[in-house]
Amino acid sequence: MHQKSIAEHANSLAKGEYSSVELTEHFLKRIESNSDLNAFITVTDQLAREQATQADQLIKAGKAGLLTGIPIAQKDLLCAKGVLTTCGSRILENFISPYDATVITKLHEQGMVTLGKTNMDEFAMGSSNETSFYGPVKNPWDLERVPGGSSGGSAAAVAAMLAPVATATDTGGSIRQPAALCGLTGIKPSYGRVSRFGMVAFASSLDQAGVITRNAEDAALVLAAMSGFDPRDSTSLDVPVPDYVASLQDSIKGKVIGLPKEFFGDGVEPDVADAVQASIRELEALGAKTIEVELPNSEVGIPCYYVLAPAEASSNLSRFDGVRYGFRADEYLDLNDMYEQTRAQGFGEEVQRRIMIGTYVLSSGYYDAYYIKAQKLRRLISDDFTKAFEKCDLIAGPTAPDTAFRIGDKNDDPVAMYLNDIFTNSVNLAGLPGISVAAGMDRKNLPVGLHLIGRYLDESTILNVAHQFQRATGWHLKMPGGYE
Amino acid sequence: MQWETVIGLEIHVQLQTRSKIFSGASTAYGAEPNTQACDVSIALPGVLPVMNIEAARLAVKFGLAIGAQINRRSVFARKNYFYPDLPKGYQISQFEIPIVGKGAIEIETPDGPKSVGITRAHLEEDAGKSLHENLDGQSGIDLNRAGTPLIEIVSDPDMRSATEAVSYLRKLHSLVRYLGISDGNMQEGSFRCDANVSIRPFGQEEYGTRAEIKNINSFRFVEKAINYEVDRQIDLLEDDSKVIQETRLYDADKDETRSMRSKEEAHDYRYFPDPDLPPMVLDDAFIAEILESLPELPHQRQLRFVKEFELNARDADQLTSDRALADYFESLQALTKVSPRIASNWVLGDLSAALNQSEIEITDIRISAKELATLLDRIEDKTISGKIAKEVFTAMWNGEGSADQIIKSKGLKQITDTDAIESIVEQVLAESEEQVLQYRDGNQKVIGYFVGQIMKKTAGKANPQQVNEILRNKLGQ
């Protein structure tokens, strides 16, 4: 039952082969029996049962949509009414959100059933899910390895088929890198496509919500439901959302795929490079053309990102001060001490590091040298993509330079950890859509991700290419042993 | 040494919008603590600001009224600091590109009119309030005010005395009320003033080191705080000491300023553009529409009053400083037969005094312009004298009826019958032989005595001109 795609579930639900309640119970049982993965921070079993019951009534009444009664896991960065929303942090260990994020509202309006809230790197800062206050998440492909991050819980949950789909968020690669490391499909739409209202901010100008699924078709279905203008988010775009599902079936014959030579250099593990090259050959076999393009400023992507994202984060995280909600230190001398103790005890090491970096780069005397300079670089990086897209319809490369690494391996070296996002974070800097799809295995039997980047607001092309690729290769159908 | 004072003011004006600048919560004053604090006001995780365009409209209105440049594209920035009444840990303000650029305001000074430059006016959100009373040694936070729209109006350092500063402040206060962009209520914090004060030797071009004085919440305190600060700085410099750049707090109870934080302790606000809000772009139609809706401004109205009603500039300034007062005067002068000058004297004299004494606003006045016009007409048609009119006015103020009713019921109608006045004059002269002799000896002053006696006998009702005329006739015989 859990191996089915969303379309298959919808079909079975419509035919009455099983009810949403049965489907929901099935996944709740799997979540319980696989709690060692630590994929969930909160399981909302009661809410899920209520929603499933309602969904079944809609299905019976013939009022169901394609997503009605389909279970989903939500990243714990999205506020859900009446549900603990921690962002993987101690500082929100007791925060019950009084409202729903727009994304969650939209999915619930479609009749989706929320199974729980998934584990994540604290405030989405990390690439391994090890910075979570609630403990690391294990990769179902190898329990000693990380699932990637920050949406590690969402990826592990979908890979182990504890949920058919999970929401996720991506500031520098947090959807695509864990999707790659867990052999899944993960799409980050264009900046402004999905409302950020109710999505706890890490870096406001880079954050976008998306989904992690087991195939491109499911991703198209759920992304379409999440997308669209929201008057409560001033950066949300008031433009129509294309029919992502309809264009999946288009032929990719004649599509031009740009291959930036910067994405195929020394930093990429040979197994990853081989799998990506083989995938590109597959796409050519499907009729796509490939050309070389240049992204000359991509080497400054990481430094640029690690100035801007912490700068915004340092300000966004100021509201966690122990005054109105969340964790407050037990003992303190005065107001300033209350702030210091609360934030020192409430935030983990990586979050504190980024707050300090961000505070530093915004400080008077350093602002021009760091923040302003990084903004200029951001423009150059964005211009590189614009130029490249004059010659191609999409860009392809590896999602991450390596496959899943061992838990604890990169903990002592933040820069090595940051390099995991070397191919993904420039896409956030440029506001473009990006998708990672399973594209083979390395010699350790770990999944490799293929990264497809689209033009601004053109999620359709990368979903279409991803879908055609999956039809041709079937890599997305591989499942981690023991979870079938 | 002769010192010159240099003052620049920063005025925070709460804009009269129904909802907050970045959320739908109400801005009404005086509600129970935190009942107007929505998810955005308390900065829940995940909430986002959405610009209330009405606040921009009011800011533009102000900008147009002072002839300032309106920036078609302005940028919101975050001003970062920690304080319990600042829920996000930053205030959304405008930094590099404010909505209103350079402009100017003309003020009256003893040396004539003077132009004070406005550096800029930017939009920002207000913070909440900390409450320290009745909380058992703990502090409370009221976030009702958090997110109320403000414009911060920054002047150039153009003022040279506390009097000029007050004059500027009054002008600005009158302007924002005229424009209907703020209620200007200083007690409730709708209109707040910080003053940058420095001194320098006369003739020196370079500015001295300034102190910023915060927390001045009345016109009177602005004058006192500045004067105190100027004296303090003069004492320091004449003592071969130095003024240090710092923020000082004005304590109205002790009438002194004291140090709050020095330059070294000053916050580094780490301003940067708010990534949650795109730059605010205003199109020409938006601005044109506001321009069209501008009322006649105090200064324009003052000039018109001088020209149209032949008032002096000072009276016209006073009348036009309050829109409602000016409206009252205009109705009155249209309804009465007395000259605009006399009408103006009444409005600025007896009427204003009565308002002040009763501590009520002109908008709450019980004597309508029409009722006052009737009273003034009774002077014009000689039913009563100007002096009796004041008595009638007081009775009207006390709600004893209309002018005519009061004149009738109190028998205040002027005696204009020449025969009657003549007989009283004769009677007084007959009773005052001594004074008549003095008069004949050339003491003109004694005539006042006769008038007084006559008025006493007629309870002030005899027509003064007639009394004078008849008296001089009789004495001249």
Interface residues (C-beta under 8 A of the other chain):
Chain A: L78 C79 T85 C87 L92 F95 S97 P98 Y99 A101 R196 F197 G198 M199 V200 A201 A203 S204 S205 P231 R232 D233 S234 T235 A311 E312 S314 S315 L317 S318 R319 F320 D321 V323 R324 Y325 L335 Y339 T359 L362 S363 S364 Y367 Y371
Chain B: D39 I42 A43 L44 P45 G46 V47 L48 P49 V50 M51 R78 N80 F82 P84 P87 K88 G89 Y90 I141 D268 R270 Y271 F272 P275 D276 L277 P278
